[in-house]
Amino acid sequence: MGSAVRVTDRSAVAYARAVDLLPGGVNSPVRAMRAIGRDPLFVARGEGADLIDVDGNRYVDWVMSWGPLIAGHAHPDVVAAVTAAAGAGTSFGAPTEAEVDLAAETVRRVPSAEMMRLVSSGTEASMSALRLARAATGRDRIAKFAGAYHGHVDGLLADAGSGLATQGIPSSPGVTAAQAADTVVVPWGAVPDGELAAIVCEPYPANMGLVLPPEGFLAALRRRADETGALLVFDEVISGFRVAPGGAQEREGVTPDLTILGKVIGGGLPAAAYAGPRELMERIAPAGDVYQAGTLSGNPLATAAGLATLRLLDAAAYERLEQIAAALATGLRDAAAEVGVPVQVCHTTGLLTVFFREDPVRDYDDAKSCDTERYAAFCRAMLDRGVYLPPSQFEAWFPSLAHTDVHVERTLEAAREAFALA
Ligand SMILES: *Cc1c(COP(=O)(O)O)cnc(C)c1O
């Protein structure tokens, strides 16, 4: 198929301007593509499963804004909903019916959710859920898993996978010793001990690359939380609405106390939420005494995009998300095997990671032992062939409803060449 992509002049010019004005030239670290040793591409627009850069190069997009775009770029229903909402006013700081509709759609799907509070980012949702867990238990300490990411909440940046793993930052300066001391980090697969306010996990970790839970592990966390009086918090910002209508908790049959949602719930606009049983959620102000607020929370454009997106996610949609991920996984395994490159391809419905490693990846230590140089070479070669993958070993690919068998075939064709170059 050969290299379709031209040298990106306008991207280079934009990047030169950007580094002067934005730290590292970007507004979120992984976008800079430093982990794969090249400069970022600058995006002009998206169409379905395609991304078009400012130089007019077209890519098959497997990043999909890191998860929100489960319907693809600029889905007509989402665009129509957002356009209609914008015409009626972009923000009121007062209740709208659409917020109640989005809460109803969420509660109907997510097993642990009886009530929810909308916020604007996953970070804000995890920060708020942990405040609620601490208020409800009267305890300070939180357990999290190495390689799990819950947004850039100060106390949760320890061993936080993806962005941090990519940059090689173990934690971050600016996090106080007190905040760090209230976080216990355990390896994925180990059950935390002690008197904790919360055990927080991504039930399907996807920020060290996709790593599925060991058999029975989520149930073991549920039991430990019950025995010790901790709350079990599932961060389903990625898995929510993606691996099943009710997320990983529905698929695995393990119900957390609190659920953190984001990405898909905003349909590509800034929205996130935390949800749980009535007695816990009614601790939140003004129903209760735990303060949490937001000028743009429940924003009309974001709720419109979220609702339009959730309405596209019927049973056929999940079948499709499974088929696409499975076809990619099989094809990528075969393509790597043909040229003798050892990889482990992990997938579930709507998620996938190609690990450059001989053995299965079970936890963050395994993920960190992957051949990241080889991943970088593979990723650069794929970009050169018009396929845009997450520019880091420690991230998942995000199949969407806009990806067709043609996108899969184009990706596998490119991969056959790129594995040979990796
Ligand atoms: C993306 C992500 C977050 C943070 O969400 P933002 O909207 O980027 O703040 C939290 N948890 C998980 C599991 C995520 O993947």
The ligand as an SDF file (V2000), in Angstrom:
LIG
                    3D

 15 15  0  0  0  0  0  0  0  0999 V2000
   -9.6970    9.7280   30.9670 C   0  0  0  0  0  0  0  0  0  0  0  0
   -9.8420    9.1110   32.3030 C   0  0  0  0  0  0  0  0  0  0  0  0
  -10.0940    9.8720   33.4570 C   0  0  0  0  0  0  0  0  0  0  0  0
  -10.0200   11.3620   33.4420 C   0  0  0  0  0  0  0  0  0  0  0  0
  -10.9990   11.9640   32.6770 O   0  0  0  0  0  0  0  0  0  0  0  0
  -10.7390   13.4650   32.1510 P   0  0  0  0  0  0  0  0  0  0  0  0
  -12.0430   13.8360   31.5300 O   0  0  0  0  0  0  0  0  0  0  0  0
   -9.5910   13.3770   31.1980 O   0  0  0  0  0  0  0  0  0  0  0  0
  -10.4100   14.2920   33.3460 O   0  0  0  0  0  0  0  0  0  0  0  0
  -10.3760    9.2130   34.6410 C   0  0  0  0  0  0  0  0  0  0  0  0
  -10.3960    7.8860   34.7060 N   0  0  0  0  0  0  0  0  0  0  0  0
  -10.1390    7.1130   33.6330 C   0  0  0  0  0  0  0  0  0  0  0  0
  -10.2110    5.6300   33.7660 C   0  0  0  0  0  0  0  0  0  0  0  0
   -9.8220    7.7000   32.4020 C   0  0  0  0  0  0  0  0  0  0  0  0
   -9.5130    6.9310   31.3630 O   0  0  0  0  0  0  0  0  0  0  0  0
  1  2  1  0
  2  3  1  0
  2 14  2  0
  3  4  1  0
  3 10  2  0
  4  5  1  0
  5  6  1  0
  6  7  2  0
  6  8  1  0
  6  9  1  0
 10 11  1  0
 11 12  2  0
 12 13  1  0
 12 14  1  0
 14 15  1  0
M  END
$$$$
